[in-house]
Amino acid sequence: MRTQSINTYITYALLILVAIIILVPIAWIVINSLKYFKDIISFDYFGSPWTLYNYEVVLLNPSETIVPQIFTSVLYIVSTIAVVIPLSMFAGYALARLPYNSLFRFITLNFFIFSRVFPATAIAVPYFAAFSQAGLYDNPIALIFVYILRGMPLAIFMIMTFISEIPKEVEEAALIDGVSTTAMITKIILPLIRPGLAATAIFVTIYTWNDFTLAAFLAGKNAANIQIAISQFNAEQFIRWGELNAAVVIAAIPVLIFLWLIQKHLIRGLTFGAVKA
Amino acid sequence: MKMENFLKISTVPALALIVGGTLYPIYKLVELSLFEVRGLRMEYTFVGLKNFQTVFQDPLFVNSLQITAFFTITSVVIEIILGTILAVLIAELKSQILQKFFLFILSMTFIISPVAVALIWRFILYPDLGLIDFLTTNIFNIQIRWLGDPFWAKISAVIVDVWHWTSFVVLIVYAGYISLPLPIFEAAQIDGATGFQRFFRISLPLLKPTIAVALFFRTIDVLQAFPELWQLTFGGPAFATTILNILAYIATFQMMNVNYAAIVSLVLAVISLGVTAIYALYLRRRGE
């Protein structure tokens, strides 16, 4: 259409090659999570038996299980969403409806961008020092706090763009009917942006589930999340590849399901609403 | 008027949390860099700029700055070029279903956690049992120590980041490209412009703002990469992949020197804000 006349066969060949480069490493991990260690290291794929042994170790073996850390991650996600979504709903509505030239709006949005750009380590190092001093190192509450802190600007931005897409006439009609502002948000706006809220919650979920940096600095054994748990199977020297691969697969499955659910809103979430598509 | 005040008030809880939660660590960072923290009871003694002197004169820090620069520039340049080409190729596919299919496959890479991506690649690059190591040794007959050689470890780090994040650029440029106005391209086609001419003379200039967004986000995020490299190589061999973030981690947990870590992450924050300022200037010059 726009550029075209690039040879279609070359295009297909290239894109299929890219798909292979993406899918083969992932498939390789899945295959190897279903093999015994001795077959992995002897590079014997066709003759060797398939097994769920690695998954058994990673999920059921009391001394190696990552299930507690999975629950910890779920706790972080649920707590973060419970705080972030309602607060962001109000803030997002306000920022969407304040006049564009409002100084307050300008400063707030720029501060959010600042907090997005500010490195996670530059948050994690000082909080590590502060939490250690306050006896909050390795405390789940400290982690929930930083996840809320990192998730909120993203949530506000996303919700703001969803609300600004609602035609103003909807609200004007409600105002004529004498609806209060609080009722406006909860009774009129909320049902309209429910899919957007779900997408926002999923984004916060993915970020929290995938976080390693903050947990690496602020969590010890007690508050460790799923990413810390899978990294425990890695080492500089001797690595138990079977268990490691099974843990990686377990950590990747939920986010791949979420990816399927939020395809439509991916770009908005990834760019802080900078690109709408 | 009353409405506007209500709107402002309803942002207060969220804002208070974000502003307080972000400004406090900045204050703490400055404090940590000017004081020395000692012992288990963490007693603070004021030392002025001595910590800065220690860090800036440390060859390890200078090494980290160089590696961060190499890693960031190389990865971002490759991701932007490759991502733009792939985005246009996908957008030019006639079948909508195929477009969606390829975009979905691509999105899988960045949705998977950085730790998982690092471990996937650590496995396939690992000597003797990795798929890529197997291919390079047995089929192409070259011995490459992907993770064990300082030079190749840096290259591996770039490969992993490109695999992980090029799709992000694809998605953004794709969204920008499909919203470009068709008539310009039709007119150019009637005037006899070839596909390549249309790409370089029309698409690229029009895509500039979109590519700038992708460039901005990628630069910020590659600068701040941590788990990808930490889990891939643990910063090694011989600190060859110790970017600033890894140095901050090593300083905190291996050198047990939180002052050192604070200065390293402060430097990283300043670099990130510098990149943001450049992007803001670009936006202003374009008149946004």
Interface residues (C-beta under 8 A of the other chain):
Chain A: M1 R2 T3 Q4 S5 I6 T11 L14 L15 V18 A19 I21 I22 L23 V24 P25 I26 W28 I29 N32 I40 I41 F43 L87 S88 F90 A91 Y93 A94 L95 R97 L98 P99 S102 F104 T108 F111 F112 I113 F114 S115 V117 F118 P119 A120 T121 A122 I123 A124 V125 P126 Y127 F128 A129 A130 S132 Q133 F145 V146 I148 L149 M152 P153 I156 T181 I206 W209 N210 F212 T213 A216 F217 Q227 I230 S231 N234 E236 I239 W241 L244 N245 V248 A251 A252 V255 L256 F258 L259 W260 Q263 L266 I267 L270 T271 A274 V275 K276 A277
Chain B: M3 E4 F6 L7 K8 S10 T11 P13 A14 L15 L17 I18 V19 G21 T22 Y24 P25 I26 K28 L29 L32 V37 M42 L86 V88 L89 I90 A91 E92 L93 K100 F102 L103 F104 I105 L106 S107 M108 T109 F110 I111 I112 S113 P114 V115 A116 L119 I120 W121 R122 F123 I124 Y126 D128 L129 L131 F134 W163 S167 F168 L171 I172 A175 G176 Y177 S179 L180 L182 F185 T194 G195 F196 R198 F199 I202 S203 T210 V213 F217 I220 L223 Q224 F226 P227 W230 Q231 F234 G236 N245 A248 Y249 T252 V258 A261 A262 V264 S265 L266 L268 A269 S272 L273 V275 T276
